[in-house]
């Protein structure tokens, strides 16, 4: 597990992982060093059939809902980030 969790981002959705409760878990209950609790629990992705394109759309909608940035800007940003994350890199 990385000690400096301020630098961690979920390797599925790109969410910053700011505290220990934000980490997903492995099958053995240990915290995942790569994925957040919204994407990964008990060693499994919560939405295993999700595509990178669908994740980009979901994340852009969250940015808009939380008034972080407009959907179009968020979509373009996530379109650059999501495909480069560990979960999607080789799909």
N, C-alpha and C positions, 0 to 999 in steps of 0.2 A: 504494500500500500504506500502510495506517495505520502511523504510527511507534509509537504507544503500543498495542502489541498486548495489553496487559493488559485493555483495555476491549473487545476484540473477542469476539464470539460467532458461531458458525456460523449463517448465515442459512438453514439447512436443518434442523438438529437442535437448535440452541441451546447446543451444547457451547462452553465457554470455550476460546478459542484463546490458549494461553499461550506458545507458542514458534513459531519459523518452520517447524519440521517439522510442526506441526499444520495448516498451511494446505494446502488442496488446490491443484491446478495448473490453469492454463489450457492451451489447445491448444499454445501456443508455449513452454510450460514455466515461464512466470512464475507466481508464487504468486498464488492467487485472493485478493482482498481480502475476500471474503464467505463462503467455504465451507471446511469442514475436509476433511482428507485421507480421512476415513471416508465422506464424502458425495459428494465431487467430485474427479475426477482427469482430467487431459488434456482439460479443457473439457466434461466430461460428468458427469452425476449417475450414481453407481454403481448406483442403483436408480431408474431414470427413471419407472417405473410406480407408485411408492410414492405413497400418498395422505397428506394431512395426518393423518388419523385413524390410519393405520398407523404414522406416525412418532411420534405421541403414545404409542401402545402400546409401541413399541420403546424409546423413551427412558425411559418409566416402568419397564419391565423392567430397564433398565441401572441406574437409580437403586436399585432394589431389590437387584439382584445385587451392587452395590458397597456396599450397606448405607448409602446416603446417606439414604434415607427409605423408608417402606413404600410398596408399589405404589399403593395407593389415593390417598395424599397426592401421590405423584409424578405419577400420572395427572392429578389435578386441576390441579396446577401446570403440567404440560406442555400441558394442554388450553387454558390461558390464553395460554401463550407461543408454541407452535408455529404456530398459524394467523396470528400477527402477523409472522412472519419473512418476509423477502424472497421466498424460494422459494414460499411458500404464500399470500401476501397476496392475490393476484388469482385464485386457483383456486376 
